[in-house]
Amino acid sequence: MNSNDCLDEKIHYLNTSAQMEHFKTTLDQFYLEISQMDPPGDINNVKCDLIETSNKKLKETEKILVNTLVSLYHFSRSINPIDLNVESKLMSLRGQRNRLSSVKIKAILANFLSIPIKRVITFAKMLPDFIELDQNDQLNLIQAGTLEITICSSSSMYDREMNKFENLISKENHVQNSDNLKLEFLKRLWTEDLYEKTVVFLKSINDFNLGERGLVIFLILILFSPDRPRLINRNKIEKIQSKFSFLLEKYMIWKDGLNETTKKNYSNVLLRLRELRELAEMHSSLILDADLSALEPFPLAFISNKKEESSLVQRTDTREEPLSNEL
């Protein structure tokens, strides 16, 4: 490695450390807010150690676990209300055919992630298995998984007949407000390919008939993905994911019966994890060059993390280990 490469390494490390430190500070402040809230239900009921893996019959304690998870998920939505009325903001810029309007549109789309990110963090910080992880792993799981969780969870807000997102706390329970966001409008901002793949994915998730309970378990599988970059305790995260994966199978059997359709649906649901990751990459690529100075802290951290991942892939350095994020 020559001197220029060494200098690039140092600058790269300092920039990455600064971004992570900024995100950590922002996250700590939000953690403090969450800690002062009273979650619905006992969070000790949702530990992965309560999941029995010796048989596929759903126990009463596991039913309580699933119901508590759903309550926590609804809570994360209700205390982080989202504004779906972004169409007017974006339409005022679409008529301006210049690079500046394009950058502003991307900033609006990026900042739209603020509430979904807060929802993911709120939900994650009520899970004992997540809280007990090293903070480095917490940061990286949130940064890497937020967009995937956001896309997948939006399936519960998706009205396939009207092709729109409804502003719901729960499709099974109640509506947050009457806001909605038509996917035909988003089609104008996305590529045709991204639009088609997003709609197909949303429909496929709903076709599995998971219900909200099955969907929330699936979101936990996304959160605890042991193959995320820069993780310290992959084995522990893999164990957590494996337990909840088994819980999802048990829940689907309890709900739909032990038959070939259930087995096939369970296998196909797990296959959607890879498809979801590719879809999230497509979505993130739309906002990576947004004006960083116009971004709120959480979208800024998300985009910085994505750029960091891209730079690691493109690096010609032959070292076996990437730079660590020392917090």
Phi, psi and omega per residue, in radians:
M1 nan 2.214 -3.124
N2 -1.468 3.095 -3.047
S3 -1.120 -0.619 3.116
N4 -1.130 -0.692 3.102
D5 -1.115 -0.694 3.123
C6 -1.100 -0.717 3.122
L7 -1.141 -0.740 3.104
D8 -1.072 -0.689 3.110
E9 -1.035 -0.798 -3.075
K10 -1.147 -0.787 3.133
I11 -1.098 -0.758 3.138
H12 -1.047 -0.779 -3.123
Y13 -1.137 -0.775 -3.121
L14 -1.118 -0.737 3.129
N15 -1.109 -0.772 -3.136
T16 -1.119 -0.768 -3.141
S17 -1.090 -0.722 3.141
A18 -1.127 -0.735 3.130
Q19 -1.111 -0.784 -3.123
M20 -1.169 -0.656 3.124
E21 -1.147 -0.697 3.107
H22 -1.120 -0.757 3.130
F23 -1.142 -0.696 3.136
K24 -1.069 -0.748 3.133
T25 -1.096 -0.808 3.117
T26 -1.080 -0.720 -3.123
L27 -1.163 -0.722 3.126
D28 -1.049 -0.692 3.121
Q29 -1.130 -0.715 3.137
F30 -1.248 -0.640 3.066
Y31 -0.998 -0.710 -3.135
L32 -1.095 -0.730 3.099
E33 -1.073 -0.778 -3.111
I34 -1.128 -0.671 -3.089
S35 -1.116 -0.361 -3.127
Q36 -1.578 0.011 3.133
M37 -1.682 2.665 3.093
D38 -1.771 1.849 -3.135
P39 -1.221 2.646 3.090
P40 -1.340 2.138 3.127
G41 1.589 2.940 -3.121
D42 -1.561 2.012 -3.091
I43 -1.170 -0.304 3.093
N44 -1.203 -0.189 3.115
N45 -1.412 -0.080 -3.036
V46 -2.018 0.387 3.097
K47 -1.304 2.492 -3.116
C48 -1.149 -0.402 3.130
D49 -1.162 -0.254 3.118
L50 -1.443 -0.112 -3.115
I51 -1.522 2.093 -3.130
E52 -1.515 2.149 -3.087
T53 -1.857 0.129 -3.108
S54 -1.447 -0.307 3.087
N55 -2.643 2.984 -3.037
K56 -1.874 0.378 3.054
K57 -1.627 2.222 -3.102
L58 -1.295 2.059 -3.123
K59 -1.417 2.881 3.134
E60 -1.093 -0.691 3.121
T61 -1.123 -0.544 3.114
E62 -1.312 -0.573 3.042
K63 -1.126 -0.715 3.078
I64 -1.101 -0.729 3.108
L65 -0.994 -0.859 -3.104
V66 -1.115 -0.793 -3.132
N67 -1.121 -0.640 3.100
T68 -1.175 -0.714 3.087
L69 -0.991 -0.782 -3.128
V70 -1.126 -0.710 3.100
S71 -1.080 -0.718 3.113
L72 -1.152 -0.669 3.122
Y73 -1.133 -0.786 3.089
H74 -1.076 -0.695 3.127
F75 -1.069 -0.734 -3.132
S76 -1.112 -0.504 3.075
R77 -1.362 -0.771 -3.019
S78 -1.163 -0.608 -3.121
I79 -1.539 -0.077 3.071
N80 -2.198 1.219 -3.079
P81 -1.120 2.461 -3.089
I82 -1.914 2.522 3.106
D83 -1.781 1.935 -3.138
L84 -1.529 -0.044 -3.116
N85 -1.453 1.101 3.119
V86 -1.737 -0.110 -3.055
E87 -1.070 -0.737 -3.100
S88 -1.141 -0.662 3.120
K89 -1.107 -0.748 -3.080
L90 -1.315 -0.628 -3.121
M91 -1.143 -0.571 3.137
S92 -1.164 -0.365 -3.128
L93 -1.724 -0.414 -3.056
R94 -1.128 -0.465 -3.137
G95 -1.310 -0.235 -3.138
Q96 -1.594 1.766 -3.060
R97 -1.461 1.261 3.089
N98 -2.594 2.943 -3.062
R99 -1.137 -0.633 -3.109
L100 -1.066 -0.762 3.129
S101 -1.130 -0.634 3.110
S102 -1.096 -0.752 3.122
V103 -1.129 -0.702 3.140
K104 -1.154 -0.706 3.107
I105 -1.059 -0.759 -3.141
K106 -1.143 -0.592 3.103
A107 -1.182 -0.701 3.102
I108 -1.108 -0.782 3.115
L109 -1.088 -0.703 -3.140
A110 -1.164 -0.786 -3.130
N111 -1.176 -0.388 3.069
F112 -1.075 -0.375 3.134
L113 -1.312 -0.228 -3.057
S114 -0.934 -0.878 -3.102
I115 -1.204 -0.806 3.059
P116 -0.976 -0.680 3.109
I117 -1.109 -0.765 3.122
K118 -1.102 -0.630 3.110
R119 -1.129 -0.743 3.121
V120 -1.111 -0.784 -3.126
I121 -1.110 -0.789 3.135
T122 -1.013 -0.820 -3.140
F123 -1.103 -0.833 -3.097
A124 -1.068 -0.700 -3.075
K125 -1.318 -0.014 3.011
M126 -1.786 0.067 3.127
L127 -1.756 2.009 -3.125
P128 -0.948 -0.670 -3.129
D129 -1.110 -0.548 3.104
F130 -1.358 -0.772 -3.104
I131 -1.041 -0.598 -3.079
E132 -1.366 -0.136 3.117
L133 -1.299 2.726 2.996
D134 -0.973 2.498 -3.076
Q135 -1.078 -0.589 3.079
N136 -1.015 -0.764 -3.141
D137 -1.199 -0.650 3.075
Q138 -1.026 -0.837 -3.129
L139 -1.034 -0.830 -3.050
N140 -1.248 -0.606 3.080
L141 -1.155 -0.708 3.126
I142 -1.170 -0.842 -3.110
Q143 -1.083 -0.732 -3.061
A144 -1.375 -0.519 -3.006
G145 -1.776 -0.193 -3.013
T146 -1.011 -0.850 -3.079
L147 -1.152 -0.668 3.102
E148 -1.108 -0.762 3.121
I149 -1.133 -0.704 3.140
T150 -1.088 -0.805 3.138
I151 -1.098 -0.831 -3.079
C152 -1.165 -0.761 -3.118
S153 -1.171 -0.444 3.138
S154 -1.165 -0.250 3.089
S155 -1.083 -0.470 3.120
S156 -1.372 -0.178 3.089
M157 -1.821 -0.036 -3.004
Y158 -1.530 2.193 3.042
D159 -1.752 1.793 -3.034
R160 -1.235 -0.458 3.130
E161 -1.220 -0.729 -3.119
M162 -1.689 -0.089 -3.134
N163 0.921 0.981 -3.125
K164 -2.595 2.806 2.998
F165 -1.650 2.318 3.046
E166 -1.805 2.584 -3.096
N167 -1.475 1.488 -3.031
L168 -1.929 2.533 2.839
I169 -1.419 -0.794 -3.131
S170 -2.686 2.255 3.087
K171 -1.142 -0.496 -3.116
E172 -1.470 -0.318 -3.038
N173 -2.024 -1.273 -3.076
H174 -2.685 2.860 -3.128
V175 -1.645 2.448 3.089
Q176 -1.262 -0.843 2.986
N177 -2.808 -3.079 -3.015
S178 -1.545 0.122 3.108
D179 -1.041 2.617 2.991
N180 -2.630 2.802 -3.131
L181 -2.320 1.994 -3.084
K182 -1.365 2.322 3.129
L183 -1.229 -0.399 3.072
E184 -1.100 -0.576 3.079
F185 -1.224 -0.769 3.131
L186 -1.097 -0.489 3.121
K187 -1.017 -0.546 3.134
R188 -1.224 -0.431 -3.103
L189 -1.677 -0.514 3.129
W190 -1.554 3.028 2.958
T191 -1.409 2.806 3.115
E192 -1.042 -0.709 -3.125
D193 -1.113 -0.770 -3.135
L194 -1.132 -0.737 3.121
Y195 -1.044 -0.879 -3.096
E196 -1.077 -0.776 -3.110
K197 -1.181 -0.607 3.119
T198 -1.166 -0.818 3.140
V199 -1.100 -0.761 3.123
V200 -1.065 -0.732 -3.138
F201 -1.128 -0.835 -3.129
L202 -1.017 -0.759 3.135
K203 -1.156 -0.683 -3.107
S204 -1.146 -0.690 3.111
I205 -1.104 -0.762 3.131
N206 -1.183 -0.524 -3.138
D207 -1.173 -0.380 3.122
F208 -1.295 -0.198 3.081
N209 1.002 0.748 3.139
L210 -1.231 -0.511 -2.978
G211 1.250 3.045 -3.104
E212 -1.159 -0.596 -3.117
R213 -1.159 -0.828 3.105
G214 -1.121 -0.657 3.140
L215 -1.109 -0.752 -3.125
V216 -1.115 -0.688 3.069
I217 -1.079 -0.726 3.127
F218 -1.097 -0.643 3.105
L219 -1.087 -0.592 3.117
I220 -1.199 -0.616 3.061
L221 -1.068 -0.666 3.116
I222 -1.165 -0.795 -3.110
L223 -1.041 -0.837 -3.083
F224 -1.618 1.037 3.089
S225 -1.564 1.988 -3.029
P226 -1.305 -0.107 -3.113
D227 -1.713 0.243 3.090
R228 -1.189 2.694 3.138
P229 -1.161 2.619 2.930
R230 1.109 0.462 3.105
L231 -1.431 2.591 -3.137
I232 -1.658 -0.851 -3.059
N233 -1.944 1.255 -3.107
R234 -1.129 -0.646 -3.096
N235 -1.088 -0.737 3.136
K236 -1.146 -0.746 -3.140
I237 -1.142 -0.680 3.112
E238 -1.119 -0.677 3.117
K239 -1.108 -0.750 3.133
I240 -1.098 -0.822 -3.140
Q241 -1.070 -0.733 -3.127
S242 -1.071 -0.719 3.141
K243 -1.123 -0.785 -3.124
F244 -1.255 -0.490 3.043
S245 -1.120 -0.718 3.098
F246 -1.149 -0.662 3.106
L247 -1.104 -0.698 3.116
L248 -1.061 -0.760 3.121
E249 -1.092 -0.776 3.135
K250 -1.089 -0.713 -3.133
Y251 -1.135 -0.744 -3.128
M252 -1.139 -0.642 3.093
I253 -1.172 -0.754 3.125
W254 -1.092 -0.677 -3.068
K255 -1.354 -0.771 -2.986
D256 -2.015 -0.058 3.134
G257 1.608 2.725 3.124
L258 -1.500 1.692 -3.109
N259 -2.595 3.071 -3.080
E260 -1.122 -0.614 3.133
T261 -1.118 -0.765 3.124
T262 -1.117 -0.774 3.117
K263 -1.048 -0.760 -3.128
K264 -1.158 -0.751 3.134
N265 -1.105 -0.716 3.127
Y266 -1.087 -0.805 3.124
S267 -1.089 -0.722 -3.113
N268 -1.232 -0.570 3.073
V269 -1.074 -0.791 -3.140
L270 -1.121 -0.592 3.109
L271 -1.147 -0.406 -3.135
R272 -1.229 -0.259 3.128
L273 -1.071 -0.771 3.120
R274 -1.182 -0.765 3.122
E275 -1.060 -0.707 3.141
L276 -1.115 -0.706 3.140
R277 -1.106 -0.729 3.112
E278 -1.144 -0.669 3.125
L279 -1.161 -0.712 3.112
A280 -1.109 -0.657 3.088
E281 -1.098 -0.688 3.113
M282 -1.124 -0.732 3.126
H283 -1.161 -0.753 -3.098
S284 -1.153 -0.528 -3.123
S285 -1.127 -0.378 -3.139
L286 -1.246 -0.435 -3.005
I287 -2.053 0.062 -3.067
L288 -1.108 -0.509 -3.131
D289 -1.775 0.426 3.043
A290 -1.150 2.695 3.136
D291 -1.147 1.923 -3.065
L292 -1.077 -0.542 -3.116
S293 -1.206 -0.283 -3.110
A294 -1.721 0.062 -3.040
L295 -1.680 2.583 3.025
E296 -1.359 2.834 -2.993
P297 -0.947 -0.797 -3.075
F298 -1.217 -0.810 3.042
P299 -1.082 -0.606 3.111
L300 -1.077 -0.775 3.132
A301 -1.147 -0.688 3.135
F302 -1.091 -0.846 -3.108
I303 -1.170 -0.690 3.106
S304 -1.058 -0.700 3.121
N305 -1.132 -0.725 3.129
K306 -1.130 -0.694 3.107
K307 -1.162 -0.626 3.105
E308 -1.113 -0.755 3.115
E309 -1.086 -0.720 -3.137
S310 -1.116 -0.701 -3.123
S311 -1.184 -0.587 3.113
L312 -1.165 -0.662 3.125
V313 -1.159 -0.660 -3.042
Q314 -1.452 -0.212 -3.057
R315 -1.131 2.527 3.105
T316 -1.679 0.010 3.105
D317 -1.065 2.432 -3.082
T318 -1.754 0.180 3.139
R319 -1.117 2.614 -3.106
E320 -1.334 -0.574 -3.058
E321 -1.957 2.375 3.067
P322 -1.288 2.938 3.096
L323 -1.076 2.422 -3.141
S324 -1.521 2.751 3.077
N325 -1.767 1.711 3.141
E326 -1.551 2.064 -3.085
L327 -1.759 nan nan
